[in-house]
Amino acid sequence: MTAVNGVLSSIQTLTAYNPATKAAGPLNGNATLESFQNQLQSILGKITTGAPGSVKSLTDLGISAGAGGTYSTDETKLGNALSASLASIGNLLGGTNGIATQVASLVDGYIKPGGLLDTINKGLQTGLSSVSTQQAALTADLAAYSARLSAQYNAMDQAVALLKQTQTYLNAEFNPTANAASGTSSSNSSLGSGNLGVGG
């Protein structure tokens, strides 16, 4: 019962949810763990029908489940049962369809090579490998996209610079008023300089 309580306590911790803090255990809502717990509790609540003796369930041994789901033992009742009907206890626990036999079979189905947990673990490893591959591909795609955007930006920057040069050239060629004003200003400046020279 100590071992069983340890398992059930671990399951409760792993699947717990605290509504106040909104904190959930790492396996909260995990169907596999919930299924294991339900099957285990079903086996522990088993009643042996048609078997000889007065012990037909764990309750007859003084073992009962508390409100928290863990089990406690009435040592006096257990001692009386062991004294009165040892054969029926052996049948309840270790018979072909006994509680211990069923628990062993249940656990074996989960932990043996090729069992449920092994299959789930391999599936998770495959999933992680796939995610890693996808992440590497996405990183490469992002790097290529970034390089492509940088090249396009640089090309556009160069194009804008060439357009500005062309605009400056066209303004000089097709804006004669500005050119003439610029020429007149230069001439007046020269004339003024000449007059001053003669006067001197």
Number of C-alpha atoms within 10 A of each C-alpha: 12 11 8 14 15 12 14 19 14 12 18 19 15 17 16 16 17 9 8 6 7 7 11 15 15 12 17 17 14 12 10 14 16 16 11 15 16 12 15 19 17 12 17 23 15 16 18 18 9 7 12 14 14 15 23 20 22 21 18 17 21 17 18 19 16 9 7 9 13 17 16 14 16 13 12 11 15 17 12 14 18 16 9 14 14 15 13 21 23 15 20 26 20 14 14 11 13 21 25 18 15 19 18 11 11 15 14 13 15 17 13 12 11 12 14 16 15 15 15 14 12 13 12 12 12 12 12 12 12 12 12 12 12 12 12 12 12 12 12 12 12 12 12 12 12 12 12 12 12 12 12 12 12 12 12 12 12 12 12 12 12 12 12 12 12 12 12 11 11 11 13 13 11 10 10 11 10 13 14 11 11 11 12 12 12 11 12 11 11 11 12 10 11 12 10 9 9 7 6 6
